[in-house]
Every structure is written in structure tokens, then in C-alpha cells.
């Protein structure tokens, strides 16, 4: 395996080291499948603080081979976040999904750390999809949406790799069109 060389720096030696390790793990687990890796948020624009998380998006080439490949990638993201000395919010996606559209911050305010920078080819999600995802996520975070521990396991409830320091893993519940509706606490092994 070749050493991972970042195309850009986060401005933090610790964050750069973590990103090299995560990209290396994904490259090792999924040889030839990574298209690119981006960060957005405070580490992308240089405004991070000691309490900032690293917002990471890993894009796979083409489509996930199957649900099993996607599930393995999501689990690896969760394990990577659990091992990191900085809080990570890692999203895994593929070319097919980003072709539908991305959040404005990923298209316009992110930093491509590794691989082929595809941002110029992406479109921004429709405003109603973007707004629904943000409003529902914030309402859930504020306790305005009921926890979804009672939801039966289904293919629409996927693990979110973000593992907060205060508790267990969260799952992102997706609408039928794939848009994120909100996160909810569920056992990681479902």
C-alpha cells in the first residue's frame, strides 16, 4: 500500500494525520473504489476550534456494488470515528448519489483532500430537500422529534458513522428518495 498524500491540508497536523489514516483504511478495505474524500465545515475554512468536529465525505466510484458494500463502508466510518482523537462526522456516498445533488456546503465550501475533485460536476440539492433535511435534523437534536428506538430494522434506517462522545452511535433515517430525515439512537449492531 502506498502512503496517502493529501491534495490539501486542513491546517491542523492532527487532523491531517487522522484524515490520512481514514483514507488509508478505506483504500485498504476497498481497493480501487475511492473516488475522492472531502471535508467541509470549520476544518475546511480554517475556523476550527478545540471543540470542532471534522465533517468528512467519502465518495465511492460509480455505485456501491451492493448493500453489503455500502454497509461495510458505513461500519468502517463508524469504527474510524470511534478511534479518532477528534470527533468525526463521516458520510459515505457514491457517484450515483452525488449525481442527484449535494448540500451547498459540500459543493461550494469544501476541501478535496484526496482523489479526483468532482465538485464542478455536481449540482446542489433542491431547496426543499435541503431544508427538510436540516430542519428535521435540528428538531431531532433539540428533542422536538421523538426518538425512533421503536422503529423496526429496515433498509431505510442506516448507521450514521458519527459517534458522539456522550453516547452510542446514531442512525440516519432516510426518506424513500434517500434524503436524510433525522438521526436517532439505535443499537450499532442492527
N, C-alpha and C positions, 0 to 999 in steps of 0.2 A: 504494500500500500504506500502510495506517495504521500509526502507531507501535504497538509492542507495549507494553501496560501490564500489569504483573504484578498479580495479585489479592492477592499476599502477597510478602513479602521473605524471602530466605534468611538475611538478616542480614549478608551479605557483598556489598559493592558489585561486586566482581569476579564473583562467582557470579551475581548478578542480571543483570549485563551479558551474561554468557555465555548465561544462560537466555533473555533477550530475543532474542539473536541466533539461537539454535537454534529458538525458537518462530517467529521471523520467517522463517527459511529454510524450515521445514516449511509455514508458512502460504503462502509464495510458491510452493513446489513443489507443494502440494496444496491449492489454494484451496477453502475451504468444507468441508474434510474433517476438520479437527481438532475433536475433542470437548473435550479437556482435556489438561493437562500437569501432572504431579505430581512431587514429589521426596520421597524418604524417606531414612532413614539420618541421618547426623550433620548434614547441612545442613538437614534438616527440623526436627531437635530442638535445634539450636544448639550441638552439641558437636563441631563440625568442628575439625580441626587442620590444620596446614600440609600434612600427607600425606593428608588425606581426599579421596576422590573424591565426585563428585556423582552420586547414583543417581536417574535420570530415567525416568519412564514417560510416553510419549505415547500417548494413546488416540484412535483414529480413529472417526468416526461410523459407526454401523451395522456393516457388514462391509467388509473390503478388497474393492475392485471385482474384483480377481483376484490371482493370484500375482505378476504383474508389478508391480502397485501396491505390494504388501507388500515385494517385493524392492527396489524403488526406495526405499521408506521406510527399510528396514534399511541400505541402502547410504548414504543421506543421513545416517543416525545415525552410521555409521562414519566418514564424512568429517567430520562435526561434531566427533566425539570427537578425531579426528586434528588438527584445527585449534585445539582448545581449549587454553588455558594451564593449565587444571586437568583432572585425569583425570576422564573422564565414563564412566558405565555407563548407556547409553541403551537402553531397551527400547521397542519399538513394538508396539502391540496394537490391537485394535478392540473395539467394544461387544460383539460376539458372543463374543469370547474372555473378556472380563472377566465376562460373564454366567455363565460356567462356574464362576468363583471366582477370587479373588486371594490373594496372600500376606498374612498377617496384618499385616505392617508397612505394606503399601500401603493396606489398609483402615483401620487404626487409628492409624498413626503417620506418615502422610504429610502433605504440604502441597500443596494445589491452588494452583498458580501462575497458571494460565490456563484460561479456558473454563468449562464447566459442571461443577461439582463433583458427581460421581455416586456418591461413596463410600457414602452412606447406602443406596443401592440394591444394592450389591454384597454377595455372600456370600464367606466365607473358603473357600479350597480345603479339601477333605477332608484330615485329618491325614496319612493315608498318602501322598497325592500330595505334600504339602508336605514331609514328612520325606524321601521318596525323592529329591526334587529337591535338598534341602540336603545330604544325606549323600553322594550321588553327586558333586555339585559340589565338596564339600570333599575327598573322596577323590581326585578328579582333580587338584585344586590341590596336594595333598600328594604327588602322583606315585604314588598307590596304584592308579590306573586307567591302563591302557596308553594311549598316545597313539593317536589314531584317524586318522593320516595315511593309512592303508591303506584307509579306507572309500571305497567308490565314491561319486561325487557323487550325491545324491538329494534329493528334495524334503523329506526329513526332516532334512537337515543344513543349517541356516540360519545365515547370518553373524550373529554377535553383535556389536553395534556397539562393544563395549568393546575398546579397543586399548591394551594396557598399554604403559607407557613402555619396558619391557625387550624387547619383541619385536613380532612381527606380530599381525595380527588373530586373534581366536578365533572359533570357530563353536560354536553351541549345538546339540547333537544332541537332537532331540525324540523322545519316545516317540510311538507312534501316536495317543495321546489328546491330544497337543500339550504334555504336561508336559515340562519341561526335564530331560534325563537328566544331561548334563555338557557341559563345554566342551572343545574340542580345537583344536589349532593346525592350520590348513589354509591354503592359498593364498587370498588375498582375492578373486581373480578367478574362482573356481569358481561 
